[in-house]
Amino acid sequence: MSELSLEDIEFIKILATSDATVLQAGMNDATRKRLDEQIGAILREYYHENTTFSGTKRIKEFENAGITEDHGKAAIACARRLGIDIS
C-alpha cells in the first residue's frame, strides 16, 4: 500500500465532485490507465477498509488530505460509473 501523492488526492477530489459523463468524454488513454491501475487500487483499499472495518490506514490518509467520507463515497461511485471495479 503506497502513500497518497498530491496527484492521487487531486484525482480523487475530481472524481468526487465531477460528472462521470463529462470525465468519460474528456478521458485519454493515459488518464484511463492511471484510473484503472493507481486510483482504482487506492479506492478499492479505502472501500475495503470501510466495508469490512479491517483497518484505518486509507481512511486516515483520506481524512488528513481533506477527503471526507462523503467525498470518498462519491469518488467510488464515479469510478464505478467509469467502469472501474471497486469491490
C-alpha positions in Angstrom: 0.0 0.0 0.0 1.7 3.2 -1.2 1.2 6.6 0.3 -1.2 9.0 -1.3 0.6 11.6 -3.6 -0.8 15.1 -4.2 -1.7 13.9 -7.6 -3.7 11.0 -6.2 -5.5 13.3 -3.8 -6.4 15.7 -6.6 -7.6 12.9 -8.8 -9.9 11.5 -6.1 -11.3 15.0 -5.4 -12.0 15.5 -9.1 -13.8 12.1 -9.1 -15.8 13.1 -6.0 -17.0 16.4 -7.5 -17.4 15.6 -11.2 -20.0 14.1 -13.5 -18.8 10.8 -14.9 -20.2 11.6 -18.3 -18.1 14.7 -18.6 -15.0 12.8 -17.4 -15.6 9.9 -19.8 -15.8 12.3 -22.7 -12.5 14.0 -21.9 -10.5 11.0 -20.8 -7.5 10.0 -22.8 -5.6 6.6 -22.6 -3.1 7.8 -20.1 -5.8 9.1 -17.7 -7.8 5.9 -18.1 -4.7 3.7 -17.4 -3.9 5.8 -14.2 -7.5 5.5 -13.1 -7.6 1.7 -13.7 -4.2 1.0 -12.0 -3.4 3.6 -9.4 -6.6 5.4 -8.3 -8.7 2.3 -8.6 -6.4 0.4 -6.3 -6.5 3.2 -3.7 -10.3 3.4 -3.9 -10.5 -0.4 -3.5 -8.4 -0.3 -0.4 -10.5 2.6 1.0 -13.7 0.7 0.2 -12.4 -2.5 1.7 -11.5 -0.7 5.0 -14.9 1.0 5.2 -16.9 -2.1 4.5 -15.0 -4.7 6.5 -13.7 -2.5 9.2 -10.3 -4.1 8.6 -8.1 -1.1 9.1 -7.9 2.6 9.1 -4.7 3.5 7.0 -6.5 4.8 3.9 -9.3 6.3 6.0 -6.8 8.3 8.0 -4.9 9.3 4.8 -8.2 10.5 3.2 -9.1 12.5 6.3 -5.6 14.1 6.5 -5.9 15.1 2.8 -9.3 16.7 3.4 -11.3 14.0 1.7 -14.5 13.4 3.7 -16.3 10.1 3.9 -18.9 11.6 1.5 -16.2 12.6 -0.9 -14.8 9.1 -0.7 -18.1 7.5 -1.5 -18.8 9.9 -4.3 -15.3 9.2 -5.8 -16.1 5.4 -5.6 -19.5 5.9 -7.3 -18.0 8.0 -10.1 -15.2 5.5 -10.7 -17.7 2.7 -10.9 -19.7 4.6 -13.5 -16.4 4.9 -15.4 -16.2 1.1 -15.4 -13.6 0.7 -12.7 -14.2 -2.4 -10.5 -14.0 -1.3 -6.9 -15.4 -4.2 -4.9 
